[in-house]
Amino acid sequence: MEFRTQIELPDNIPSLNPSDQTLFIGSCFAENIGSEMAARKFSCAVNPFGVLYNPASIRLCFQELNGEITPEKFLFESDQGWHSWLHDSSFCGHSRIACLNNLQNRLEDTCRLLQQAHTLFLTLGTNRAYRLKEQQLIVGNCHKQPGRLFEEITLDIQRCKEELETIIALCHQKNPGLHIVFTISPYRYAKYGFHGSQLSKATLLLAADEVCRAHPESCFYFPAYEIVLDELRDYRFYKEDMLHPSPQAVAYIWECFQKTFFTSKTKEFVKEWESVKRALEHRPTHPDSKAYQDFLSKTLLKLESIQKKYPNLALNYEFDWLSSRLK
């Protein structure tokens, strides 16, 4: 007997090879899976604009990336320095110029990666957005400014679909061959009420489904939301707040992600890298002992073998770390 509903994983999504570059953008759930990729030395960028939750804010970031709007439009000064309404606090600068330079550098790096990327993973969290009342600007981050400055707006299915269509068009201007995979974050928005949270997710699901049907060659859907809400379907797969997926849930989705996207060659690479990663994380009691030095030498040989098989991997840090410890 089966005591759970198992979600069928899609088989029509283009697979990823070890050298394929990827971009993860959207809610904090994008960071969960993107960090798993980064930890295994895949070439990827994870939320280069900061965490983004709704389709309108994400669309504005891509317009900024494509030069259709200027970063200056979103700059403001607070007691903590200069910020951008569209990006998180990592872009903060002590001056307007410093903040703007931070933004420009990140935009240039992200633009280069987008042009070379094989797949963009876009995770949508909510159809609610916040708009600055005075300037009528949709923001990506409120930076803990007073709530009276903002008004909450709700994006309906048609508006969400239009935002996603614009994002797709902007991405394909930079990279016509880009694959875009939509996911919906399993995070539950208690502040909307759980009925309101479900309505928000349903809006995103319908909008994503429509654009995937309209662009079957380039747009796809990965059922992370359904895996957590239906297949796992138990509060033990949530953190203590009962809203965020637990590390165990993320690990399970990571397994499903690998089954869906990884070729046999990619799975082989992950297995090889895990062996080296464990070796690099080992902390000996006696670092100067012959046994540990021999261990480091063997690890270095493994790293050289991986570099030879996958020459595009950035392994300078690992080589330097090992060399600094070899006597």
N, C-alpha and C positions, 0 to 999 in steps of 0.2 A: 504493500500500500504506500501511496505517496502522501506525506503529511505537510506538504507545502506546494505552492505554485511556482514552478520554475520558469523564469522569463526566457523566452527564446532570443538568443543573441543574433544580431543582424549578420548576414553573410555577404552583403553586397557592398561593403565599405572597402575602399582601397587599403591594402595592407601597408605597414610601415617596415622599412629596412633600417638597419643600424645607423646608416649615414643620413637618413631623412631628417630634415629640420622641421620642427613643430613649434606652434605658437599657442599658448593657452591664455584665454582672456575671459573675464567674467567674474562670477561670484567666488567666494572663498573655496567652493568645491573645486573650481578650476585649479586652485593652488594645491589641493590635496593630491590630485592625479598628476599635475605638472611637476610637483616636487618629487614624486616617485620616478618620473622620467629623468629629471635632472640628477637625482641620486645615482642613477645608473649610466651616467655620462652621455645621455642622448643630447644632441644639440637642440636646445629649446629655450624659449623665453616664457616666463610665467608672470602674467599680469604686469606687463611693463608700464601700464598706466596707473597701476594700483587696482584694488578690488573694485569691480563694477557690478551692479546688480540688475539694471533694467535696460531694455533695448535702446532707449533714447540716449542715455549717457554713453553707451558703447558706440552708437552711431556718431555722436559728436567727436569722440576720440579718433575714430577712423577718418572723419572729415579733417580733423587737425593733422592727422598723419599724412593725408593727401594734399595738404596745403590749402584746403577750401576755407578753413577758418584759422585765425592766428592765435597762438597761445596767449598773447597779451590780453585778449578779450576776457579771459577768465582769471586774471591776476587780481589779488587784493592783499591788503596789509592788515595784520592783526598785531596784538602784543607780542606774539611769538615770531614775528617776521613776515615774510611774503609767502603766499600760497597760491595755488590754482584751484578754483572751484571744480575743475574737471579731474583733478588728480589727487592722490593721497599725500600725506605729510612728508614722504620721503623726498619730495621735490622742493620742500621748503628751503628758502634762502634768507640770509640776513639782509639782503637788499633785493630790489626788483630785478636787477641785472643778474644776480647770482641765481635767483629762482628761475629766471628765463633761460639762463645757460643750462641749468639742470634739465629743464624741459626739452630744449633743443637737442642736447646730446642724446637723451633717451629716444626722442623721436627719430633721429637719424639712425641710431642702432636698430630700432624696431622696424623702420622702413626697409633697411637692408635685409633684415631677417624675413620680413614679409615677402619680399621679392624672390627669395630663395626657398621659402617654406614649401613643404609637401602638403601639410595639413594644418588647418586652423581649428582648434577646439574652442567652441563658444558656449559657455555655460550661463544660462539665464536664471536669475533668482526670483525676480518679482516683476509685476507689471506696474508697480507703484514707482513714481519718480518725484523728486523735489525740485521746485522751481523758485528762484530768487524773485521775490515780489517786485522789487524796485526795478531790476533790469530785465525781468521776464526771461531769465536764463535757466535752463535745466542744468542741474549740477551733478557731478559724479561723487562729490564728497562734501559734507556740510562742515567739516573741520570744527565740530563742537561749538559752532556759532549759535546765537540765540534762535530758538525755534520761530520767533515772530518774524524773522527775515524770510521765511520760506512758506510756500503753500504746497500741499501734497496733491498730486494729480494721478489719475488712474488711466492707463493706456488700454483702450479696448482692443479686441482682436485685430480689427482692420489697421489700427495705428501701429500695433506691434508688428504686423505683417509688413507694413510699409517701411518701418525702421529696419527690419531684417533684410528686406529687398535692397534698401540703400546700402547697408553694410556689405552685402554680397557684391553689388556693383562696384563699390569703392575698392574692395579687396581684389576683384578681378581686373580692375584698372592697373593695379600694381603687379599682379601675378595671375594671368589668365588661366593657368593650369591648376590653381590652388583648389584643394578639397576642403570643404567646410563641414565640420561635424558639430551638430547642435546637441546639447544636453540640457536638462532642467535640474537645478539643484534640489536635492532632497530636504534641504533645510526648511523647517516649518516656522512660518511667521506668526507667532503667538500674538503679537501686537495687533494683527488684523482680526483676531478671532480665528479659530480653526476653520470655520466655514469660509471666511474671507480669504484665508491662506489657500484653501483648495480652489476657490474661484480664480485667484491669481495664477496658480499653477496651471489650471485648465486653460486660461487665456493664452499663456505661453505655449502650452502643448499644441493647441489648435493653430496658433500662428506658425510655429516651427514646422508642423506637419504640412501646412499649406505651401510654405516656401520649399520644403524638401520635394514635395510633389511637382512643383513648378520647375525645379532644377535637379532632375534625377541624376544627371551626370556629374554634378559637382557638390551637391548638398545632401547630407545624410544625418541620421538620428541615432544616438546611442542611448539606450534606456537606463541610465543611472538612476533616475527618479523611480522608475518602476521596480528596479531591483531592490532598492531600500524599502519602498512603501509596500510592495506586494510579496516579493520573494523572501526577504528577510523578515519583515512584518512582525517585529517584536521589539519592545522597548529596551531590551538588553543590547540592541544594536544602535542605541543613541547614547550620547554623553549624559552627564548628570542633569543637564538642563532640559532633557527630553526633547530637544529641538535640533541639535547638531548630530549628524552621524558620528558614531564612535570610531576609534581607530580600527576596530575589528571590521566594521562595515566598510570603511575605506579600503582596507586590505582585501576584502572580498570583491569589491568593485574593481580594484586593481587587477585581480586575477581574471575577472570577466573582460576587462580592457585588453589584457594580454591575449586572451583567447580570440578576441575579435580582430585586433589590429596587427598582431605580430606574426611575421612569416617564420618559418622554421629556422631560417638563418638568424633572425632577430632573437628568437628564443634561445638559440645556442649562444649568441653574444651575451645575453643577460645572465645565463648560467656561468659563463666564463668570468664576467665582470664581478658577479657576486662572490666568487672565490677570491679574487684579488681584493675586493672591498673588505671582506672579513679579515684578510691578512693585514691590510692597512690599518684596520681598527684595533688590531691586537696590541695591547700594552704590556710589555714583559716586566717581570720583577727585576731581572738583571739585564739591562739593555746592552752591556758591554760583553756579555758572554759569547763564546764561540757558537753555541747553539742558536742564539738569536741572530747573530751575524749571518750564519748559514741560512736561516729563515728569510732574512732580508734579501740575500742574494738570489734565492729561489723565487721570491716574490718579484724581484726586478726582472728576472728572466720571463716570468709570466706576463709582466707588463709590456716588455719588449715584444713578446709574441702577439699580444693583443694589438699593439700599435702597428705591427707589420700587417696584420690581417685587416685592420680598420684604420687606415692612415689619416682619416679625417677627424678622429677623436682628439680632443684637447686634453692631453695628459701631462702637460708641463708641471703642474703642481705636484702630481703623484711622483713623477721622476725626481723632482727636486727634493721632495720629502724623503724618499728612499735614499738618495745620494747623501743627504745631510746626516743620515744615521749610520751609514756604512763606514766602518773604520778601515 
